[in-house]
């Protein structure tokens, strides 16, 4: 998924593959080959009739049922009826497996019913991306160490840039907008997952949190301390009872209004020559 755009290549992760190949670490070229299935299978483990896709599919099924904590090469091997050593021919390390799972779970966006105007297309992209993240919340537990390189994540990138193409935005503008929208969707979806999962512990639903929050702040806020916060709370801002999707749409409209303003600015610059 193109959420990877907002995080740079922060480290070269090591693991089983590093130990097997002299601690050379993993490089972007290796990751690219792995994601596009151009990586030559290793020699570790006996030959078998499995494929990388079969291994990753089982891992995704386990994560969907139990979360990322339930995923291990040993568990996958049990599900497939093979030894753990067999899997190393297809997925050399746990880090490799996580990258492949992220790519597979992202899928590709179905743009067939999306609006053709830039704003409608961008909105549809954001909602589709949110749906993927909420459908597989374990995606938030996978560390992201590189920009999108796999076919699925590049398809998401293409869909977003295509929606923004044809208006008065430079190529730099388009990528910048994509990064901002990606960060927004990723952050909002993660917050929704976190707050929803906390309901069992707090007995407070997402929609009820605003009211509870306002009530608690009302006990400690005074007019001479945090006066602006006190005024906002007293105005009932937090008592709206908005759903997660309503909050998402509010923030998305705010960002798309900003993109519209940038487009108008670029149009004015073009008109002035």
C-alpha positions as YAML, in Angstrom:
chain: A
units: angstrom
residues:
- id: 1
  name: UNK
  ca: [0.00, 0.00, 0.00]
- id: 2
  name: UNK
  ca: [1.28, 3.54, -0.72]
- id: 3
  name: UNK
  ca: [1.31, 4.34, 2.99]
- id: 4
  name: UNK
  ca: [4.93, 3.36, 2.60]
- id: 5
  name: UNK
  ca: [5.55, 6.67, 0.82]
- id: 6
  name: UNK
  ca: [5.49, 8.60, 4.09]
- id: 7
  name: UNK
  ca: [8.29, 6.66, 5.69]
- id: 8
  name: UNK
  ca: [11.83, 6.60, 4.29]
- id: 9
  name: UNK
  ca: [14.24, 3.72, 4.20]
- id: 10
  name: UNK
  ca: [15.19, 4.15, 7.87]
- id: 11
  name: UNK
  ca: [17.32, 1.08, 8.35]
- id: 12
  name: UNK
  ca: [18.61, -2.03, 6.70]
- id: 13
  name: UNK
  ca: [16.92, -4.79, 8.63]
- id: 14
  name: UNK
  ca: [18.79, -8.01, 9.33]
- id: 15
  name: UNK
  ca: [17.51, -11.42, 10.23]
- id: 16
  name: UNK
  ca: [17.68, -14.96, 8.99]
- id: 17
  name: UNK
  ca: [18.68, -13.78, 5.52]
- id: 18
  name: UNK
  ca: [21.53, -11.73, 6.96]
- id: 19
  name: UNK
  ca: [22.83, -14.71, 8.91]
- id: 20
  name: UNK
  ca: [22.57, -16.92, 5.84]
- id: 21
  name: UNK
  ca: [24.44, -14.49, 3.58]
- id: 22
  name: UNK
  ca: [27.22, -13.20, 5.76]
- id: 23
  name: UNK
  ca: [25.30, -10.44, 7.54]
- id: 24
  name: UNK
  ca: [25.19, -8.33, 4.39]
- id: 25
  name: UNK
  ca: [21.75, -7.04, 5.34]
- id: 26
  name: UNK
  ca: [18.88, -6.48, 2.96]
- id: 27
  name: UNK
  ca: [19.04, -3.92, 0.18]
- id: 28
  name: UNK
  ca: [16.31, -2.34, -1.96]
- id: 29
  name: UNK
  ca: [17.33, -4.37, -5.01]
- id: 30
  name: UNK
  ca: [16.80, -7.59, -3.08]
- id: 31
  name: UNK
  ca: [13.39, -6.41, -1.86]
- id: 32
  name: UNK
  ca: [12.36, -5.47, -5.39]
- id: 33
  name: UNK
  ca: [13.27, -8.93, -6.69]
- id: 34
  name: UNK
  ca: [11.38, -10.55, -3.85]
- id: 35
  name: UNK
  ca: [8.20, -8.55, -4.39]
- id: 36
  name: UNK
  ca: [8.21, -9.11, -8.17]
- id: 37
  name: UNK
  ca: [9.09, -12.82, -7.83]
- id: 38
  name: UNK
  ca: [12.30, -12.38, -9.79]
- id: 39
  name: UNK
  ca: [14.31, -13.59, -6.80]
- id: 40
  name: UNK
  ca: [15.94, -16.96, -7.42]
- id: 41
  name: UNK
  ca: [14.83, -19.43, -4.72]
- id: 42
  name: UNK
  ca: [17.52, -20.23, -2.20]
- id: 43
  name: UNK
  ca: [19.10, -23.56, -1.61]
- id: 44
  name: UNK
  ca: [18.13, -23.88, 2.06]
- id: 45
  name: UNK
  ca: [15.69, -26.67, 2.78]
- id: 46
  name: UNK
  ca: [14.45, -29.48, 0.58]
- id: 47
  name: UNK
  ca: [12.81, -28.89, -2.76]
- id: 48
  name: UNK
  ca: [9.05, -28.87, -2.72]
- id: 49
  name: UNK
  ca: [5.97, -28.07, -4.74]
- id: 50
  name: UNK
  ca: [5.00, -24.91, -2.87]
- id: 51
  name: UNK
  ca: [5.13, -21.35, -4.20]
- id: 52
  name: UNK
  ca: [5.85, -18.02, -2.55]
- id: 53
  name: UNK
  ca: [2.21, -17.03, -3.03]
- id: 54
  name: UNK
  ca: [0.97, -20.12, -1.20]
- id: 55
  name: UNK
  ca: [3.22, -19.44, 1.76]
- id: 56
  name: UNK
  ca: [2.24, -15.78, 1.97]
- id: 57
  name: UNK
  ca: [-1.47, -16.55, 1.54]
- id: 58
  name: UNK
  ca: [-1.43, -18.83, 4.59]
- id: 59
  name: UNK
  ca: [0.44, -16.16, 6.58]
- id: 60
  name: UNK
  ca: [-2.20, -13.57, 5.68]
- id: 61
  name: UNK
  ca: [-5.00, -15.94, 6.68]
- id: 62
  name: UNK
  ca: [-3.37, -16.48, 10.07]
- id: 63
  name: UNK
  ca: [-2.90, -12.73, 10.56]
- id: 64
  name: UNK
  ca: [-6.54, -12.05, 9.65]
- id: 65
  name: UNK
  ca: [-7.66, -14.57, 12.26]
- id: 66
  name: UNK
  ca: [-5.15, -14.00, 15.06]
- id: 67
  name: UNK
  ca: [-3.18, -10.85, 14.32]
- id: 68
  name: UNK
  ca: [0.45, -10.56, 13.37]
- id: 69
  name: UNK
  ca: [1.56, -12.12, 16.67]
- id: 70
  name: UNK
  ca: [0.18, -15.46, 15.52]
- id: 71
  name: UNK
  ca: [2.33, -15.55, 12.40]
- id: 72
  name: UNK
  ca: [5.56, -17.54, 12.43]
- id: 73
  name: UNK
  ca: [7.35, -19.67, 9.89]
- id: 74
  name: UNK
  ca: [6.81, -22.69, 12.13]
- id: 75
  name: UNK
  ca: [3.05, -22.05, 12.30]
- id: 76
  name: UNK
  ca: [2.83, -21.59, 8.52]
- id: 77
  name: UNK
  ca: [4.76, -24.81, 7.99]
- id: 78
  name: UNK
  ca: [2.28, -26.66, 10.21]
- id: 79
  name: UNK
  ca: [-0.66, -25.30, 8.21]
- id: 80
  name: UNK
  ca: [0.97, -26.36, 4.95]
- id: 81
  name: UNK
  ca: [2.06, -29.74, 6.25]
- id: 82
  name: UNK
  ca: [5.76, -29.17, 5.65]
- id: 83
  name: UNK
  ca: [8.83, -28.51, 7.79]
- id: 84
  name: UNK
  ca: [9.98, -25.00, 8.68]
- id: 85
  name: UNK
  ca: [13.19, -25.65, 6.75]
- id: 86
  name: UNK
  ca: [11.16, -26.13, 3.58]
- id: 87
  name: UNK
  ca: [9.80, -22.59, 3.80]
- id: 88
  name: UNK
  ca: [13.25, -21.03, 3.75]
- id: 89
  name: UNK
  ca: [13.47, -21.88, 0.05]
- id: 90
  name: UNK
  ca: [10.54, -19.53, -0.61]
- id: 91
  name: UNK
  ca: [10.70, -16.94, 2.19]
- id: 92
  name: UNK
  ca: [14.26, -16.57, 3.51]
- id: 93
  name: UNK
  ca: [13.34, -14.61, 6.69]
- id: 94
  name: UNK
  ca: [10.51, -13.27, 8.83]
- id: 95
  name: UNK
  ca: [11.21, -9.75, 7.56]
- id: 96
  name: UNK
  ca: [10.79, -10.98, 4.00]
- id: 97
  name: UNK
  ca: [7.53, -12.62, 4.97]
- id: 98
  name: UNK
  ca: [6.17, -9.40, 6.48]
- id: 99
  name: UNK
  ca: [7.01, -7.40, 3.35]
- id: 100
  name: UNK
  ca: [5.28, -9.99, 1.20]
- id: 101
  name: UNK
  ca: [2.24, -10.09, 3.48]
- id: 102
  name: UNK
  ca: [1.88, -6.30, 3.32]
- id: 103
  name: UNK
  ca: [2.01, -6.42, -0.46]
- id: 104
  name: UNK
  ca: [-0.50, -9.27, -0.77]
- id: 105
  name: UNK
  ca: [-3.00, -7.88, 1.76]
- id: 106
  name: UNK
  ca: [-2.97, -4.50, 0.04]
- id: 107
  name: UNK
  ca: [-4.43, -5.99, -3.11]
- id: 108
  name: UNK
  ca: [-5.11, -3.69, -6.04]
- id: 109
  name: UNK
  ca: [-7.71, -0.92, -6.08]
- id: 110
  name: UNK
  ca: [-10.80, -1.43, -8.20]
- id: 111
  name: UNK
  ca: [-11.14, 1.94, -9.91]
- id: 112
  name: UNK
  ca: [-13.94, 0.94, -12.28]
- id: 113
  name: UNK
  ca: [-16.66, 2.80, -10.36]
- id: 114
  name: UNK
  ca: [-14.61, 5.79, -9.27]
- id: 115
  name: UNK
  ca: [-15.61, 9.33, -10.31]
- id: 116
  name: UNK
  ca: [-13.53, 10.77, -13.15]
- id: 117
  name: UNK
  ca: [-13.00, 14.25, -11.65]
- id: 118
  name: UNK
  ca: [-9.84, 14.73, -9.60]
- id: 119
  name: UNK
  ca: [-11.62, 15.38, -6.31]
- id: 120
  name: UNK
  ca: [-14.00, 12.46, -6.64]
- id: 121
  name: UNK
  ca: [-11.16, 10.17, -7.67]
- id: 122
  name: UNK
  ca: [-8.95, 11.25, -4.78]
- id: 123
  name: UNK
  ca: [-11.83, 10.80, -2.34]
- id: 124
  name: UNK
  ca: [-12.58, 7.32, -3.66]
- id: 125
  name: UNK
  ca: [-8.89, 6.41, -3.38]
- id: 126
  name: UNK
  ca: [-8.75, 7.53, 0.24]
- id: 127
  name: UNK
  ca: [-11.90, 5.62, 1.19]
- id: 128
  name: UNK
  ca: [-10.69, 2.49, -0.60]
- id: 129
  name: UNK
  ca: [-7.34, 2.65, 1.16]
- id: 130
  name: UNK
  ca: [-9.07, 3.15, 4.52]
- id: 131
  name: UNK
  ca: [-11.22, 0.09, 3.87]
- id: 132
  name: UNK
  ca: [-8.14, -2.06, 3.24]
- id: 133
  name: UNK
  ca: [-6.45, -0.89, 6.44]
- id: 134
  name: UNK
  ca: [-9.54, -1.40, 8.58]
- id: 135
  name: UNK
  ca: [-10.12, -4.81, 7.02]
- id: 136
  name: UNK
  ca: [-6.62, -5.98, 7.99]
- id: 137
  name: UNK
  ca: [-5.62, -3.95, 11.06]
- id: 138
  name: UNK
  ca: [-2.51, -6.09, 11.54]
- id: 139
  name: UNK
  ca: [-1.01, -4.10, 8.66]
- id: 140
  name: UNK
  ca: [-0.26, -1.38, 11.22]
- id: 141
  name: UNK
  ca: [2.02, -3.82, 13.05]
- id: 142
  name: UNK
  ca: [4.31, -4.33, 10.06]
- id: 143
  name: UNK
  ca: [7.37, -2.04, 10.10]
- id: 144
  name: UNK
  ca: [7.70, -0.16, 6.82]
- id: 145
  name: UNK
  ca: [11.24, 0.32, 5.62]
- id: 146
  name: UNK
  ca: [10.94, 1.32, 1.96]
- id: 147
  name: UNK
  ca: [8.74, 3.21, -0.52]
- id: 148
  name: UNK
  ca: [6.20, 1.19, -2.57]
- id: 149
  name: UNK
  ca: [7.93, -1.25, -4.91]
- id: 150
  name: UNK
  ca: [5.59, -4.22, -5.33]
- id: 151
  name: UNK
  ca: [2.98, -4.49, -8.10]
- id: 152
  name: UNK
  ca: [0.03, -4.04, -5.74]
- id: 153
  name: UNK
  ca: [1.40, -1.01, -3.93]
- id: 154
  name: UNK
  ca: [2.47, 0.56, -7.21]
- id: 155
  name: UNK
  ca: [-1.09, 0.02, -8.47]
- id: 156
  name: UNK
  ca: [-2.34, 2.10, -5.52]
- id: 157
  name: UNK
  ca: [0.22, 4.76, -6.32]
- id: 158
  name: UNK
  ca: [-0.80, 4.77, -9.98]
- id: 159
  name: UNK
  ca: [-4.49, 5.07, -9.08]
- id: 160
  name: UNK
  ca: [-3.88, 8.12, -6.89]
- id: 161
  name: UNK
  ca: [-1.59, 9.89, -9.34]
- id: 162
  name: UNK
  ca: [-3.96, 9.14, -12.22]
- id: 163
  name: UNK
  ca: [-6.81, 10.76, -10.30]
- id: 164
  name: UNK
  ca: [-4.72, 13.91, -9.87]
- id: 165
  name: UNK
  ca: [-3.37, 13.93, -13.43]
- id: 166
  name: UNK
  ca: [-4.79, 16.37, -15.96]
- id: 167
  name: UNK
  ca: [-5.24, 19.33, -13.60]
- id: 168
  name: UNK
  ca: [-2.88, 22.22, -13.02]
- id: 169
  name: UNK
  ca: [-0.56, 20.40, -10.65]
- id: 170
  name: UNK
  ca: [3.11, 19.80, -11.28]
- id: 171
  name: UNK
  ca: [4.47, 16.28, -10.97]
- id: 172
  name: UNK
  ca: [6.06, 17.32, -7.67]
- id: 173
  name: UNK
  ca: [2.68, 18.62, -6.51]
- id: 174
  name: UNK
  ca: [0.99, 15.33, -7.37]
- id: 175
  name: UNK
  ca: [3.47, 13.25, -5.39]
- id: 176
  name: UNK
  ca: [3.29, 15.71, -2.50]
- id: 177
  name: UNK
  ca: [-0.50, 15.49, -2.40]
- id: 178
  name: UNK
  ca: [-0.29, 11.71, -2.53]
- id: 179
  name: UNK
  ca: [2.07, 11.66, 0.45]
- id: 180
  name: UNK
  ca: [-0.19, 13.96, 2.47]
- id: 181
  name: UNK
  ca: [-3.35, 11.99, 1.69]
- id: 182
  name: UNK
  ca: [-1.56, 8.73, 2.46]
- id: 183
  name: UNK
  ca: [-0.40, 10.00, 5.83]
- id: 184
  name: UNK
  ca: [-3.89, 11.24, 6.65]
- id: 185
  name: UNK
  ca: [-5.61, 7.96, 5.77]
- id: 186
  name: UNK
  ca: [-3.00, 5.90, 7.57]
- id: 187
  name: UNK
  ca: [-3.21, 8.05, 10.72]
- id: 188
  name: UNK
  ca: [-7.00, 8.21, 10.85]
- id: 189
  name: UNK
  ca: [-7.45, 4.49, 10.24]
- id: 190
  name: UNK
  ca: [-4.84, 3.62, 12.85]
- id: 191
  name: UNK
  ca: [-6.55, 5.86, 15.41]
- id: 192
  name: UNK
  ca: [-9.92, 4.27, 14.65]
- id: 193
  name: UNK
  ca: [-8.49, 0.77, 15.10]
- id: 194
  name: UNK
  ca: [-6.80, 1.76, 18.35]
- id: 195
  name: UNK
  ca: [-9.88, 3.40, 19.84]
- id: 196
  name: UNK
  ca: [-12.19, 0.61, 18.73]
- id: 197
  name: UNK
  ca: [-9.94, -2.08, 20.19]
- id: 198
  name: UNK
  ca: [-9.81, -0.16, 23.49]
- id: 199
  name: UNK
  ca: [-13.61, -0.27, 23.88]
- id: 200
  name: UNK
  ca: [-13.45, -3.60, 25.71]
- id: 201
  name: UNK
  ca: [-11.07, -2.05, 28.24]
- id: 202
  name: UNK
  ca: [-12.68, 1.37, 28.65]
- id: 203
  name: UNK
  ca: [-16.32, 0.52, 27.88]
- id: 204
  name: UNK
  ca: [-16.38, 3.70, 25.79]
- id: 205
  name: UNK
  ca: [-17.17, 3.48, 22.06]
- id: 206
  name: UNK
  ca: [-15.60, 5.70, 19.42]
- id: 207
  name: UNK
  ca: [-18.75, 7.82, 19.14]
- id: 208
  name: UNK
  ca: [-19.10, 8.21, 22.91]
- id: 209
  name: UNK
  ca: [-15.55, 9.33, 23.54]
- id: 210
  name: UNK
  ca: [-16.25, 12.97, 22.69]
- id: 211
  name: UNK
  ca: [-18.99, 13.27, 25.30]
- id: 212
  name: UNK
  ca: [-16.95, 11.45, 27.95]
- id: 213
  name: UNK
  ca: [-13.90, 13.57, 27.17]
- id: 214
  name: UNK
  ca: [-15.84, 16.83, 27.45]
- id: 215
  name: UNK
  ca: [-17.36, 15.74, 30.75]
- id: 216
  name: UNK
  ca: [-13.96, 14.86, 32.24]
- id: 217
  name: UNK
  ca: [-12.34, 18.09, 31.05]
- id: 218
  name: UNK
  ca: [-15.23, 20.05, 32.52]
- id: 219
  name: UNK
  ca: [-14.11, 18.88, 35.96]
- id: 220
  name: UNK
  ca: [-10.58, 20.30, 35.70]
- id: 221
  name: UNK
  ca: [-10.79, 23.29, 33.36]
- id: 222
  name: UNK
  ca: [-11.31, 26.80, 34.70]
- id: 223
  name: UNK
  ca: [-11.69, 30.12, 32.97]
- id: 224
  name: UNK
  ca: [-8.22, 31.36, 33.94]
- id: 225
  name: UNK
  ca: [-6.32, 28.20, 33.03]
- id: 226
  name: UNK
  ca: [-6.37, 26.81, 29.51]
- id: 227
  name: UNK
  ca: [-9.02, 29.42, 28.62]
- id: 228
  name: UNK
  ca: [-9.17, 28.56, 24.92]
- id: 229
  name: UNK
  ca: [-9.54, 24.86, 25.61]
- id: 230
  name: UNK
  ca: [-12.24, 25.63, 28.17]
- id: 231
  name: UNK
  ca: [-14.15, 27.76, 25.67]
- id: 232
  name: UNK
  ca: [-14.02, 25.07, 23.00]
- id: 233
  name: UNK
  ca: [-15.22, 22.40, 25.43]
- id: 234
  name: UNK
  ca: [-18.05, 24.60, 26.67]
- id: 235
  name: UNK
  ca: [-19.09, 25.25, 23.07]
- id: 236
  name: UNK
  ca: [-19.95, 21.54, 22.79]
- id: 237
  name: UNK
  ca: [-17.40, 20.77, 20.08]
- id: 238
  name: UNK
  ca: [-16.71, 17.32, 21.54]
- id: 239
  name: UNK
  ca: [-20.38, 16.43, 22.05]
- id: 240
  name: UNK
  ca: [-21.16, 15.90, 18.36]
- id: 241
  name: UNK
  ca: [-21.20, 12.10, 18.62]
- id: 242
  name: UNK
  ca: [-19.63, 11.91, 15.17]
- id: 243
  name: UNK
  ca: [-18.76, 8.48, 13.82]
- id: 244
  name: UNK
  ca: [-15.27, 7.54, 12.73]
- id: 245
  name: UNK
  ca: [-16.29, 7.84, 9.08]
- id: 246
  name: UNK
  ca: [-17.78, 11.30, 9.66]
- id: 247
  name: UNK
  ca: [-14.55, 12.44, 11.31]
- id: 248
  name: UNK
  ca: [-12.62, 10.92, 8.42]
- id: 249
  name: UNK
  ca: [-14.72, 12.79, 5.84]
- id: 250
  name: UNK
  ca: [-14.34, 16.08, 7.70]
- id: 251
  name: UNK
  ca: [-10.56, 15.84, 7.65]
- id: 252
  name: UNK
  ca: [-10.52, 14.61, 4.06]
- id: 253
  name: UNK
  ca: [-12.65, 17.54, 2.87]
- id: 254
  name: UNK
  ca: [-10.27, 19.89, 4.66]
- id: 255
  name: UNK
  ca: [-7.30, 18.42, 2.78]
- id: 256
  name: UNK
  ca: [-9.08, 18.32, -0.59]
- id: 257
  name: UNK
  ca: [-10.08, 21.97, -0.17]
- id: 258
  name: UNK
  ca: [-6.39, 22.71, 0.27]
- id: 259
  name: UNK
  ca: [-5.56, 20.78, -2.91]
- id: 260
  name: UNK
  ca: [-8.25, 22.75, -4.75]
- id: 261
  name: UNK
  ca: [-6.65, 25.99, -3.55]
- id: 262
  name: UNK
  ca: [-3.25, 24.78, -4.82]
- id: 263
  name: UNK
  ca: [-4.77, 23.96, -8.21]
- id: 264
  name: UNK
  ca: [-6.25, 27.48, -8.45]
- id: 265
  name: UNK
  ca: [-2.86, 28.95, -7.55]
- id: 266
  name: UNK
  ca: [-1.15, 26.90, -10.26]
- id: 267
  name: UNK
  ca: [-3.83, 27.98, -12.76]
- id: 268
  name: UNK
  ca: [-3.19, 31.64, -11.89]
- id: 269
  name: UNK
  ca: [0.54, 31.11, -12.37]
- id: 270
  name: UNK
  ca: [-0.07, 29.53, -15.77]
- id: 271
  name: UNK
  ca: [-2.35, 32.41, -16.79]
- id: 272
  name: UNK
  ca: [0.33, 34.94, -15.90]
- id: 273
  name: UNK
  ca: [2.79, 32.99, -17.98]
...
